[in-house]
């Protein structure tokens, strides 16, 4: 993980390819190299609440939590076992029932909210054959 000042937005230039999306993920839920399926979108009111501090205030790097959409994502193995489930937040759209791989490019986004910013790469739909196969050997733990 890159060494970055807490709560300072990533200043990386350039735009990712169309299949890549920038997401915020909880620090303890970040698993680079694993794939996850988008289960559903969270209601906007819940997203705003989750992206605020417990006292209702915003953090300096994220003053407009209403600009984000939250998604429940789940990593599955063989269609019969759930590895983990988490929530990701993004300003971009993720496709429901599609699979994304977490890249190994995470940077601290907010220490107060315990969030990392990383890239997810679209790898297909849950039913198109790429579904439950591990994306890398690190996912086979």
N, C-alpha and C positions, 0 to 999 in steps of 0.2 A: 504494500500500500504506500502511495506517495506521501511524503511528509508535507503537510499543508497546515496553514493557520486555521484554527477552529472557526467555524461560522463565517468563513470567507468564501464566496462563490468561486467555482472553478473558472479560471480565465483562459482555458484552452481554446484556441481558435479553430476555425474550420467547421464544417458540417459533416456529420457521419453519413455513410451511405444510407439510402432510403430504407433498407431493411434493418438498420440499427436505430435503437431508441435510447435516450437518456432517461434513467429512472433513479429514484431515491429508494433505498432499501434499508431496513433496520440493521445496525451494525452486527448484531448477533445472528442475523438470518442470511448474511451474505455468504454465498457458496459459489465462488468462481468456477466456471466450467460445467456447472450443472444446468440441466434444462428444466423448465417449468411450464405448465399449461395455465393459461388465463382461465380461471373459473368463472369470475363474474366481476362486474364493476360495482364499486361502493357508492352509496348515496352521497351527494355533495356535502350535506350537513355533517356526515360522519368524517369525511376527508378533512374538512376545515377544522373540526374538533381535534382530530389526531395530529394535525400539523401545527397546533398551538401548544404552548406550555400549559401545565396544569392550572395555572392562575389565569388562563385565557389570553395572555399576551402572546405576541408573535416574536420570533427571533430575528435578529438583524438581516440575516441572509434570506429569510423567507417571510416577507411582510404581507404577501398576498396568497395565503393558502388556498383561496378560492380559484386560483389559476391552475390548480392541479386536479387530476383525476386519480382516484385510488382504485386498485385492482387486487383481488384475491388471486394469488397464484399458488399452484401446488405441483410439487415434484413427485412423480409416480414411478414405480418400477414394475414392469410386467403387467400393468393393468389390474393388479391384485393387491398392491401394497403402496401406501402413501409414505414417502420419505419425509416430507415436511410441507407445511403450508405457511404462507406469509402474505404480507401486503406490500405492494410497491406503489409508488406515486410517480406520476409523470405529467408533463405539459403536453405530451403527444399521445395519440391514441394507440392502444394495444388492441389487437383483434381477439374477441372472445373465442375460446376453444382453440387458440393457436398456441404454438410452443415457441419459447424464447430461451436462449442460452445466456447465462450471466458471464460477461467478459471479465478478464482479470485486470481491469483498469480502474478499480475503485479509488476514490479519494474522499477524505472527510468532508462532509457537507455541513453538518451541524452537530456539535458535541452535545448541546443542550437537548436536542431531540433524538440523539443517538442514531443519526442517519448518515449513510454513505451515498455518494453519487457514483453511478456506474453505467455501463452500456449493456443493453440486452440486444441480442441478434436474433431476428426472426428465423426460425428453422422449419416452419411448416405448421400444418394443422394437426390436431390430435389424431385424426382418422386417416392421414395420408401416408402412413408407413414409417414416419420418423418418430411417431408417437412416444413409445416408452423406452426406446433404446438410449442408453447413457450417451451423453455428448462427449465424454472423455473418460479416461481411466480413473481420474480423480473422483468421478461421480459414482464409481462402483464400490465405495466404502461401505 
